[in-house]
Amino acid sequence: MEEQGVPAIAVVTTPFRNTGEAMAASWGKPGYPFLDTPHPIANLTDADLDRRADELADACAHWLQSHG
């Protein structure tokens, strides 16, 4: 999306951040922005997952507003 001028951020669970950063660097995007959330998410209740998703959406919106 950035190649079309649209800012973007990737969302990962914390243990996968290093892998994501390594992949981004290997694709020529070192420093690509990541927003991480605690792992695991599979054991969350629907209400907890909804709350986490709302928090992540707010964090994404804040990041995009400050980098857009």
MIBARO-917807 format. One record per residue (C-alpha): residue in three letters; x, y, z. Coordinates in steps of 0.001 Angstrom, whole numbers. Example, Ala and Ser with C-alpha at 12.3 -4.5 7.8 and 13.67 -1.06 7.14 Angstrom:
REM residues 2
+------+---------+---------+---------+
: code :       X :       Y :       Z :
+------+---------+---------+---------+
:  ALA :   12300 :   -4500 :    7800 :
:  SER :   13670 :   -1060 :    7140 :
+------+---------+---------+---------+
END
This chain:
REM residues 68
+------+---------+---------+---------+
: code :       X :       Y :       Z :
+------+---------+---------+---------+
:  MET :       0 :       0 :       0 :
:  GLU :    2862 :    2348 :     730 :
:  GLU :    3932 :    2127 :   -2900 :
:  GLN :     601 :    3783 :   -3762 :
:  GLY :    1169 :    6419 :   -1067 :
:  VAL :   -1136 :    4826 :    1511 :
:  PRO :     473 :    4463 :    4953 :
:  ALA :     106 :    1041 :    6568 :
:  ILE :    1108 :    -835 :    9696 :
:  ALA :    1212 :   -4583 :   10307 :
:  VAL :    -433 :   -6148 :   13369 :
:  VAL :    1228 :   -9208 :   14916 :
:  THR :    1296 :  -10991 :   18231 :
:  THR :    4439 :  -10219 :   20194 :
:  PRO :    6384 :  -13444 :   19527 :
:  PHE :    6042 :  -12898 :   15777 :
:  ARG :    7355 :   -9334 :   15709 :
:  ASN :   10990 :  -10367 :   15187 :
:  THR :    9967 :  -12661 :   12332 :
:  GLY :    7906 :   -9889 :   10767 :
:  GLU :   10758 :   -7424 :   11067 :
:  ALA :   13171 :   -9918 :    9488 :
:  MET :   10748 :  -10584 :    6633 :
:  ALA :   10212 :   -6868 :    6052 :
:  ALA :   13973 :   -6296 :    5945 :
:  SER :   14443 :   -9176 :    3511 :
:  TRP :   11805 :   -7593 :    1263 :
:  GLY :   13680 :   -4292 :    1294 :
:  LYS :   11479 :   -2627 :    3930 :
:  PRO :   13710 :   -2346 :    7014 :
:  GLY :   12019 :    -401 :    9763 :
:  TYR :    8538 :   -1346 :    8561 :
:  PRO :    6083 :    -443 :   11325 :
:  PHE :    4548 :   -3165 :   13466 :
:  LEU :    1942 :   -2979 :   16172 :
:  ASP :    2081 :   -5970 :   18447 :
:  THR :    -388 :   -7454 :   20873 :
:  PRO :     116 :  -10091 :   23567 :
:  HIS :     123 :  -13737 :   22564 :
:  PRO :   -1823 :  -15959 :   22466 :
:  ILE :   -5190 :  -14734 :   21285 :
:  ALA :   -6803 :  -18125 :   20623 :
:  ASN :   -7757 :  -18582 :   24267 :
:  LEU :   -9537 :  -15225 :   24624 :
:  THR :  -13278 :  -15078 :   25112 :
:  ASP :  -15315 :  -13350 :   22434 :
:  ALA :  -15674 :  -10312 :   24697 :
:  ASP :  -11923 :  -10196 :   25410 :
:  LEU :  -11111 :  -10590 :   21722 :
:  ASP :  -13538 :   -7795 :   20834 :
:  ARG :  -11917 :   -5568 :   23457 :
:  ARG :   -8453 :   -6384 :   22114 :
:  ALA :   -9586 :   -5681 :   18559 :
:  ASP :  -11014 :   -2311 :   19628 :
:  GLU :   -7721 :   -1413 :   21339 :
:  LEU :   -5753 :   -2422 :   18252 :
:  ALA :   -8088 :    -480 :   15957 :
:  ASP :   -7607 :    2627 :   18100 :
:  ALA :   -3819 :    2157 :   18117 :
:  CYS :   -3791 :    1656 :   14334 :
:  ALA :   -5910 :    4750 :   13785 :
:  HIS :   -3629 :    6823 :   16037 :
:  TRP :    -512 :    5571 :   14224 :
:  LEU :   -2027 :    6185 :   10791 :
:  GLN :   -3131 :    9698 :   11745 :
:  SER :     352 :   10572 :   12956 :
:  HIS :    2066 :    9034 :    9894 :
:  GLY :    -404 :    9832 :    7149 :
+------+---------+---------+---------+
END
